[in-house]
Amino acid sequence: MAELSVKGAVGAAVGAIVGIIAVRAAMHHWLQPDVRSQSALSKVAAAASDRLHLPTMLDEDTQLYAIDGIEGVLVYRYRLVRTPFADIQPGPFLSSMRANLVASVCATTETRDLLERAVTLRYSYSDMQGATVGDVDITLSDCGP
């Protein structure tokens, strides 16, 4: 489990950076006053997905396979391609991911701009067979003052 957490943390950090790059490009074209709408976030998600040529491997264990826009939420969907659910402890795994993701997302202008517009960034993880491991939601309140 410790090895998965470390590799997963690396994948999460890389995933956050990849997501930031994609969102930066997409936001340039589709930021509108109501960026929280499903329409606006779906456009951001589609542009980011196209730009990244999803699915894409972030490291040997982590695949970013989709980005979705739903009302108020931009969802990054990850698959742990070499790990069955039985080998994952969701609580510790998601806690590790949260710490890494908050640091990356809150420190980046583009993603912080989304958070300041009340968009939640959701990082959704599944195992190698698609079983849900869990989600990490990041909002502006996670960033502190």
N, C-alpha and C positions, 0 to 999 in steps of 0.2 A: 504494500500500500504506500509506503514512503516513497518508493521509486515512482509510482504513478502520480503522486502529489507533486513531486518535483518536476517531472516531465509535463504534467498537466499545467503547472504554474508557468512553465516556459511557453507552452502552447497558448495559454491564456494571454500572456504578455504579448506574444507575437500576434495573436488574434486581435488583441486590442489595437495594436499598431496598424495591422492590415485594415481593420475596420475603420480606423481613423482616417487613413489615406483614402479609402473608398468614400466615406462620408464627406470628406473635404471636397472631393471632386463632384459628388452628387449635389451637395448643398449649394454649390455655386449656381447650379441651374434651377433648382426647385424650391429654394426657401421662399416661402410666402408668409403673409401675416399669420395664417393658421397652419403653421408647420405641424401641429399635433393631429391634423385631420388624417384619416386613413388614406385619402387621395394623395396628399403631399408625402406622407411617409412611405407609401407604396412606390411612388416615383423615386424617392431617394434610395429605397431598397433595391429596386430594379436596376437603377443606374450603377449602384455599388456592386451588385451581383454581376452585371455585365463587365464592368471594369476589372473585377477580380477573376473572371472566367470560372465561376463556381461550378462544381466543387473544387476546392484546392486544399492541398496538404500544408499545414502550418509547421508541423514537425512530424517525426515518424509515428506518433500516436494520435495526432489531432487533425481532424479534417473540418474545415469550415464549409458546410454544404449548402447553406441557404441564408439569405437575409430577407426578412419580411417586415412590412409596415402594416401595423394595425392601429386603430384609434389610440393615439397617445403613446405608442410604444414602437420602438425599432428593435426587432428581434434578430440576434445573431444565433444561428443554429450550428452546433458543433457535434461531431461524432468522435468518440474515442475508439478508433478503428481496430485496436488490438486488445481491447479489454472487455470481457464479459461483465455483466452487472454483478455477478457473484463476487468478483474481485474488487469491487468499488465500495467504499464506505461513503455514502453520499454526504453526510454531515461534514466530516473533515475535508473531503474533497471540495465541496462547495465553499467552505470557509476559506480554504487556501486560494481558490479562484477569486473570491470576493476581494480579498486583500490586494492581490495583484491587479485586478481590473480597476478597482477604485483609484489606485495610485495612477494608473495610466490614463484613464478616462478623465479624471478631474484635472489633470495637469495639461490637458490638450485643449487648445482654444476652440476647435471645431466641435468636439463632443461636449465640451462645457457649454457652448452656445446652445446646443440642443437641450441640455439639462436646464439651462436658464429659461428656456421656452416651455418648460414643464413636460418635456419628452422623457420618458423612461427608456433607458437602454437595458435590454434583457439579453442575457447570455444563457442560452438553453443547451444543456448537455444531454447526450444519449450515449448508450454503450454501443458496442460493435454490431449488435443486432437491432438497434433502434429503440431499445427499452429506455424510458426516461430516467435519467439520473437526477435531474433537477434544474432549477433556474437560479440565476443571480440577477436581481433587478438593481439597477443603479439609478438613483435620483439625485437631484441637486443637494438634498440634505445629507447625502453620504460624503459630500466633498468638504463639509465644514465651512467655516467663514471665508 
